[in-house]
Amino acid sequence: MKPLFVLCFLLFFSCEKAQEPIKVDIVKKYYPNGRIMEIRHFVNGAKNGRQTAFWENGHKRFDFFAKNDAYEGELREWDIHGHLFHLAHFVNGQEEGVQKMWYEDGKIRANFVVKKGRRYGLLGTKNCKNKLEKSLIEQL
């Protein structure tokens, strides 16, 4: 009886579940003129790693890292002429840290920091407040 128990115990704990193979893909798309349009990295169908796109003239369009289909780290976007117009930082797909945007003429459009989901600085937009928030502010 004891040897049978030991054998069953060893068989149960020595068998490991077969792991799914990890599928890694690098997808490249091209414009009709043959220039590269984008290079994307995937792991098991989800964006993971560097994601880069280019304008048809060859200038970079955007460059960022993804982790499980979400932004992670720094994101940069350029206009068709190669001028940087958006710089952002992400943690787990959410804005966190320095965020900047520029107009075509190079003037700052937005320059703010996100800490724990709250924005501080020049947003370039009006903060929308619901009626309750407006009435509370007016009471102060």
Residue pairs with C-beta under 8 A, 6 or more apart in sequence:
20 44
22 43
22 44
23 42
23 43
23 44
23 45
24 41
24 42
24 43
25 41
25 42
25 43
26 39
26 40
26 41
26 42
27 38
27 39
27 40
27 41
27 42
28 36
28 38
28 39
28 40
29 36
29 37
29 38
30 36
30 37
31 37
31 56
33 56
35 54
35 56
35 58
36 54
37 53
37 54
37 56
38 51
38 52
38 53
38 54
38 61
39 50
39 51
39 52
39 53
40 47
40 51
40 52
41 47
41 48
41 49
41 50
41 51
41 66
42 48
42 49
43 49
46 66
46 68
46 69
47 66
47 68
47 69
48 66
48 67
48 68
49 65
49 66
50 63
50 64
50 65
51 62
51 63
51 64
51 65
51 66
52 60
52 62
52 63
53 60
53 61
53 62
53 63
54 60
54 61
55 61
55 78
55 80
57 80
59 78
59 80
59 81
59 82
60 76
60 78
60 82
61 77
61 78
62 75
62 76
62 77
62 78
63 75
63 76
64 71
64 72
64 73
64 74
64 75
64 76
64 90
65 71
65 72
65 73
65 74
66 72
67 92
69 93
70 90
70 92
70 93
71 88
71 90
71 93
72 90
72 91
72 92
72 93
73 89
73 90
74 87
74 88
74 89
74 90
75 86
75 87
75 88
75 89
75 90
76 84
76 86
76 87
77 84
77 85
77 86
78 84
78 85
79 85
79 104
83 102
83 104
83 106
84 102
85 101
85 102
85 103
85 104
86 100
86 101
86 102
87 98
87 99
87 100
87 101
88 95
88 99
88 100
89 95
89 96
89 97
89 98
89 99
89 114
90 96
91 97
94 114
94 117
95 114
95 119
96 114
96 115
97 113
97 114
98 112
98 113
99 110
99 111
99 112
99 113
99 114
99 119
100 108
100 110
100 111
101 108
101 109
101 110
101 111
101 124
102 108
102 109
103 109
108 122
109 124
110 121
110 122
110 123
110 124
110 125
111 121
111 122
112 119
112 120
112 121
112 122
112 123
113 119
113 120
113 121
114 120
129 137
